[in-house]
Every structure is written in C-alpha cells, then in structure tokens.
Amino acid sequence: MRPASLLVGLSVIAAAGFVAAPAHAAAPGLVDGTIVVGSTTCSWTNATTSNTPPNTLTVNHTTISPTCTGGITVSLSSSPTVTFNDGAGTASSAQIQVTASVLGVNCGYRVSNVSVNRQGTTRNYTGGPFTATKISGSFLCPGSETVDSATFRFH
C-alpha cells in the first residue's frame, strides 16, 4: 500500500465533516469515519468537533487516531472546517491535509474542495472518489492518490 493512499483517505474524511466554527460557544459533537484507498482502509471513532450539524464545525485533528490496514500510519496535519447544506444534503470542506508514513517514508497530501452526500435524513455522509495531491515528501511518494470512498457519521 502506498503512503499516499492512506493520506488521501484521511484527507477526504476530514473534509467531509468539518466546517468553520461559529463565534458563539456551542455544544461539541463527535464524528466517526472510514476511508478506503485501494486495499487500505482507515477508520476512527469519536473524534471531537466544535459543534454539531447542521452548524458549521471544526474537527479537532488531534482527536482523530485512525487504525489502518497495511502497516500505514496516518495523521491529519490540521483541523478541517466543515460546512453543511441541508437543502442539498451535503457536507463540504475547502481542504484537508494529511501525512502518511510507510516504512519510515512520510508523504503529505491535500484534498481540496471536498463534498460528501448525506444518506437520507441521518447525519451519515458518503463520497468519493477524491484526488489527493502531494504537497510534501520524498521522491518515493506518488504525485497523487485516489481516495476510493469516505464515510462519516456525526453524533
């Protein structure tokens, strides 16, 4: 599994559930996610958000600890902001940045303008495929990766 694939997946997940936080104090929420890149799957539960949908929120990147298949480790590089459009049934983020590591090789990727679709009237969102573009790392890192799918559940 290429490190870039894992990074792209995390980027998409972050993008799906994060929006800018409002100026007033809000009740925090939680988000679970699963990202699939090729044969690698990364999942996490109970990441902290600054608010709950449909309010704009920010996902605290330090609370996302994905477990990934294939010996890859992934982390979000920053806390993404997520915006919800209930009329259109979407959640979106301007950008998600992740770092993936495989066998000591670190690769940084960015997914821009991510949008995922709400499933029915729930707060479950899915989307993909998405393209993650390399922003840092060795020549061993692919220039881009495809995130096949991303699923997020806000609660």
N, C-alpha and C positions, 0 to 999 in steps of 0.2 A: 504494500500500500504506500502510495506516495504521500509525504507530509502535507503537500499542498491540498490534497483531497480532504483531509481532516480539517484543515484550516478553513476551507471554503464552507464546509458543513457548519462549523461553528459560526461563521460569519452570517450565514443565512439565518440560523436560529436566532441570533442576536437581533438581526434586522427585523425579524417577524414580530418580535414582542416589545419593541422599545420606542418610546416617543418622548418628546421634551417634557420635563416636569413643570407643572403649573406653579405659580408664585405662592399659592396658599398651601398650608400644611394639609397633607392628605394621608389617608389610611394606606399603609403599604399592602402590596399583594405579592403573589408568588407566580412563577412560571416554570413549567416543565418543558423539556424539549428533546427531540430526536432529529439527528441529521444523518443522511446517508450519502456517502461519496464512494462510488464504485462498490467495493466489497467491504468498506469500513463503515461502521455505524457508531455514532457517539450519542450518548444520552445523559441527561441530568434531571434532577428533581429539585423543587423548592428553591430556585434562585429568587432573590428578593427584588421586588420592583418598588418604585416610589409611589405608585398609585395603582388603581385597578381600571380595566377597560370599562367604558369607552373613553375614559380620561387619558390624555397624553401621559406617558410614563417613561421612566428611565430604568433600565435593568442594571443592577449593580454587578459589574463584571467580576468582582472578587467573590461573589457568591455562586458563580457557575463553576462547577467541578465535574466536567464530563468524564464519563467512563467510555473508553473507545476500544473497539476490537482492533487487532492487527499490530499491537505494540506501539501505537502512536499516542502521544500526549498532546493535548490542545488547550489553549487558553485564549480568552478574549483579551485584546490589548487595551480596550477602553469600554466604558459603559454606554451602550447604544440607547438612543431615544426612539420610542415607538409612538406612532400616531394611528388612531383608529378612525375609520369611516364606516359607521354602522349602516348608512344608507347603501353603500356599495359592498358592504360585507368584507372589508379588507383591513389589514394592519400593515404599516409600512415603516421603513427606516431609511434615512438618507445614506448611511454607510455603516458597515460592520467590519471591524478589523480583528484578525486572529493570528496567533502564532502556533505553528505545529512543529513538533520535534519527533524525528525518527532516527534512531541510532546516532544521536548527537548532532544531527543536521537540523538547524532551525530555519523555518521558512515563514515569512509574513505575507498575509494576503488581505485584500479588501474586496468586499462585495458592495456595490453601490446601487442605490435606488431599489431596494428590496421590497417586494409586496407579496403578501400571502393572503389566502382567501379563508373566510370564516366558514365553518361547517355548520349549516343550519342556524339555529338560534343559540348555539353554545358559544363558549369562548375558546374553542379549539380552532386552530388555523393551520392550513397546509399550503405548500407551494413548491415550486421547482419545475424545471431545473434552473439553476443560477450559475453565473460565471464569476469565479473569484480570480482577481488579477494579482500577481506577485508584486509586493511592494518592498520586500527585503529578503535577504538570504543568499546562500551560496549558489554557484552555477549549477549545483545538483538539484535545485528547486525548479520545478516546471514553471513556465511563464504564466500559466493559468491552470485552473482546475474547474471541473464541473461538479456542482452540488446537485445530486440527483433529486433529493427531496428533503423537505424540512417540515416538521410538525411541532406546534407549540400549544400548550394548554395553560391558560391563565386561570388562577383561582385565588 
